[in-house]
Amino acid sequence: MLNLRVHERDKKKPNFIKKFNHYVRLNKQDEVPLFFQNGQFHFENGEVINDPPDWAIEQMNNVATKIQKEVKYRKLEVKDDGDH
């Protein structure tokens, strides 16, 4: 499930952040923005994308390694079959 709250605070200790929800927002002209979080591509409504477009894969492959780890991304190959 896509969670766009960057961090979650502890209810008993409001100054303490108990969890970070890292995500990457991907966009390309004339395309719907996509998100990547917890090892999955998502549409803005949170729906999981099982077959992401090549442009989104290319963008995620170029994201800094540290950020890829934070969002649990593993590098994917671009299919380049003309369908994406």
C-alpha atoms as an extended CHARMM CRD file, in Angstrom:
* protein
*
        84  EXT
         1         1  MET       CA              0.0000000000        0.0000000000        0.0000000000  PROA      1               0.0000000000
         2         2  LEU       CA              1.3090000000        3.4210000000       -0.9530000000  PROA      2               0.0000000000
         3         3  ASN       CA              1.8470000000        5.7260000000        2.0270000000  PROA      3               0.0000000000
         4         4  LEU       CA              2.7710000000        9.3180000000        1.1770000000  PROA      4               0.0000000000
         5         5  ARG       CA              3.2210000000       10.4310000000        4.7840000000  PROA      5               0.0000000000
         6         6  VAL       CA              6.9940000000       10.8500000000        4.8910000000  PROA      6               0.0000000000
         7         7  HSD       CA              7.2330000000        9.8410000000        8.5300000000  PROA      7               0.0000000000
         8         8  GLU       CA              5.0440000000        8.5370000000       11.3200000000  PROA      8               0.0000000000
         9         9  ARG       CA              5.3550000000        9.9100000000       14.8220000000  PROA      9               0.0000000000
        10        10  ASP       CA              5.0750000000        7.9170000000       18.0190000000  PROA      10              0.0000000000
        11        11  LYS       CA              1.6860000000        8.6530000000       19.6200000000  PROA      11              0.0000000000
        12        12  LYS       CA              3.1150000000        8.6550000000       23.1480000000  PROA      12              0.0000000000
        13        13  LYS       CA              6.1820000000       10.7090000000       22.2000000000  PROA      13              0.0000000000
        14        14  PRO       CA              5.0910000000       13.1690000000       19.4730000000  PROA      14              0.0000000000
        15        15  ASN       CA              8.6450000000       14.4950000000       19.0060000000  PROA      15              0.0000000000
        16        16  PHE       CA              9.8830000000       10.9760000000       18.1920000000  PROA      16              0.0000000000
        17        17  ILE       CA              9.6620000000        9.6530000000       14.6370000000  PROA      17              0.0000000000
        18        18  LYS       CA              9.0200000000        5.9210000000       14.7830000000  PROA      18              0.0000000000
        19        19  LYS       CA              8.9760000000        5.1450000000       11.0540000000  PROA      19              0.0000000000
        20        20  PHE       CA             10.0710000000        6.7140000000        7.7750000000  PROA      20              0.0000000000
        21        21  ASN       CA              8.0130000000        6.0790000000        4.6370000000  PROA      21              0.0000000000
        22        22  HSD       CA             10.4730000000        6.7490000000        1.8360000000  PROA      22              0.0000000000
        23        23  TYR       CA              9.1460000000        7.0060000000       -1.7150000000  PROA      23              0.0000000000
        24        24  VAL       CA             10.2140000000        8.3020000000       -5.1080000000  PROA      24              0.0000000000
        25        25  ARG       CA              7.8380000000       10.2480000000       -7.3570000000  PROA      25              0.0000000000
        26        26  LEU       CA              8.4380000000        9.5960000000      -11.0440000000  PROA      26              0.0000000000
        27        27  ASN       CA              7.1430000000       11.7110000000      -13.8770000000  PROA      27              0.0000000000
        28        28  LYS       CA              7.5080000000       12.1460000000      -17.5920000000  PROA      28              0.0000000000
        29        29  GLN       CA              5.8780000000       14.6920000000      -19.8420000000  PROA      29              0.0000000000
        30        30  ASP       CA              2.4570000000       13.5290000000      -21.0620000000  PROA      30              0.0000000000
        31        31  GLU       CA              2.4440000000       10.5810000000      -18.6210000000  PROA      31              0.0000000000
        32        32  VAL       CA              0.6300000000       10.0530000000      -15.3330000000  PROA      32              0.0000000000
        33        33  PRO       CA              2.9820000000       10.4740000000      -12.3260000000  PROA      33              0.0000000000
        34        34  LEU       CA              4.0020000000        7.2070000000      -10.6740000000  PROA      34              0.0000000000
        35        35  PHE       CA              5.4550000000        6.3990000000       -7.2650000000  PROA      35              0.0000000000
        36        36  PHE       CA              7.8990000000        3.7670000000       -6.0650000000  PROA      36              0.0000000000
        37        37  GLN       CA              7.7860000000        2.5710000000       -2.4540000000  PROA      37              0.0000000000
        38        38  ASN       CA              8.5390000000       -0.6760000000       -0.6010000000  PROA      38              0.0000000000
        39        39  GLY       CA              9.6600000000       -2.5440000000       -3.7160000000  PROA      39              0.0000000000
        40        40  GLN       CA              6.6260000000       -1.6720000000       -5.8400000000  PROA      40              0.0000000000
        41        41  PHE       CA              5.5470000000        0.8240000000       -8.4840000000  PROA      41              0.0000000000
        42        42  HSD       CA              2.2230000000        2.5610000000       -7.7740000000  PROA      42              0.0000000000
        43        43  PHE       CA             -0.2510000000        4.8780000000       -9.4380000000  PROA      43              0.0000000000
        44        44  GLU       CA             -1.2170000000        8.0070000000       -7.4570000000  PROA      44              0.0000000000
        45        45  ASN       CA             -4.3110000000        6.2250000000       -6.1380000000  PROA      45              0.0000000000
        46        46  GLY       CA             -2.0880000000        3.5550000000       -4.5550000000  PROA      46              0.0000000000
        47        47  GLU       CA             -2.8410000000        0.8090000000       -7.0640000000  PROA      47              0.0000000000
        48        48  VAL       CA              0.1920000000       -1.4320000000       -7.6360000000  PROA      48              0.0000000000
        49        49  ILE       CA              1.6890000000       -1.5250000000      -11.1380000000  PROA      49              0.0000000000
        50        50  ASN       CA              2.8720000000       -5.0340000000      -11.9690000000  PROA      50              0.0000000000
        51        51  ASP       CA              4.2670000000       -4.1350000000      -15.4040000000  PROA      51              0.0000000000
        52        52  PRO       CA              5.7810000000       -0.6420000000      -15.0930000000  PROA      52              0.0000000000
        53        53  PRO       CA              6.5710000000        1.4130000000      -18.1950000000  PROA      53              0.0000000000
        54        54  ASP       CA             10.1590000000        1.5070000000      -19.4280000000  PROA      54              0.0000000000
        55        55  TRP       CA             10.5210000000        5.2120000000      -18.6510000000  PROA      55              0.0000000000
        56        56  ALA       CA              9.7460000000        4.5640000000      -14.9680000000  PROA      56              0.0000000000
        57        57  ILE       CA             12.2410000000        1.7010000000      -14.8050000000  PROA      57              0.0000000000
        58        58  GLU       CA             14.9000000000        3.8860000000      -16.4510000000  PROA      58              0.0000000000
        59        59  GLN       CA             14.2880000000        6.6750000000      -13.9590000000  PROA      59              0.0000000000
        60        60  MET       CA             14.4800000000        4.3110000000      -10.9720000000  PROA      60              0.0000000000
        61        61  ASN       CA             17.6790000000        2.7460000000      -12.3290000000  PROA      61              0.0000000000
        62        62  ASN       CA             19.2120000000        6.2450000000      -12.2880000000  PROA      62              0.0000000000
        63        63  VAL       CA             18.1690000000        7.1210000000       -8.7410000000  PROA      63              0.0000000000
        64        64  ALA       CA             21.0160000000        7.2200000000       -6.2050000000  PROA      64              0.0000000000
        65        65  THR       CA             21.8150000000        3.8010000000       -4.7160000000  PROA      65              0.0000000000
        66        66  LYS       CA             21.1240000000        5.0360000000       -1.1650000000  PROA      66              0.0000000000
        67        67  ILE       CA             17.6020000000        6.0680000000       -2.1360000000  PROA      67              0.0000000000
        68        68  GLN       CA             17.0330000000        2.8290000000       -4.0750000000  PROA      68              0.0000000000
        69        69  LYS       CA             17.7970000000        0.9480000000       -0.8600000000  PROA      69              0.0000000000
        70        70  GLU       CA             15.4570000000        3.1530000000        1.1870000000  PROA      70              0.0000000000
        71        71  VAL       CA             12.5380000000        2.3630000000       -1.1460000000  PROA      71              0.0000000000
        72        72  LYS       CA             13.5850000000       -1.3020000000       -1.5640000000  PROA      72              0.0000000000
        73        73  TYR       CA             14.2720000000       -1.0670000000       -5.2920000000  PROA      73              0.0000000000
        74        74  ARG       CA             16.1860000000       -3.7520000000       -7.1360000000  PROA      74              0.0000000000
        75        75  LYS       CA             17.4280000000       -2.8100000000      -10.5830000000  PROA      75              0.0000000000
        76        76  LEU       CA             15.2370000000       -3.9530000000      -13.4420000000  PROA      76              0.0000000000
        77        77  GLU       CA             16.0290000000       -4.3190000000      -17.1230000000  PROA      77              0.0000000000
        78        78  VAL       CA             14.1470000000       -2.1670000000      -19.6220000000  PROA      78              0.0000000000
        79        79  LYS       CA             12.0880000000       -4.4270000000      -21.8730000000  PROA      79              0.0000000000
        80        80  ASP       CA             12.1760000000       -2.0660000000      -24.8610000000  PROA      80              0.0000000000
        81        81  ASP       CA              9.5280000000       -4.1440000000      -26.6460000000  PROA      81              0.0000000000
        82        82  GLY       CA              7.5950000000       -1.1290000000      -27.8860000000  PROA      82              0.0000000000
        83        83  ASP       CA              4.6480000000       -1.7240000000      -25.5520000000  PROA      83              0.0000000000
        84        84  HSD       CA              5.8380000000        0.6550000000      -22.8330000000  PROA      84              0.0000000000
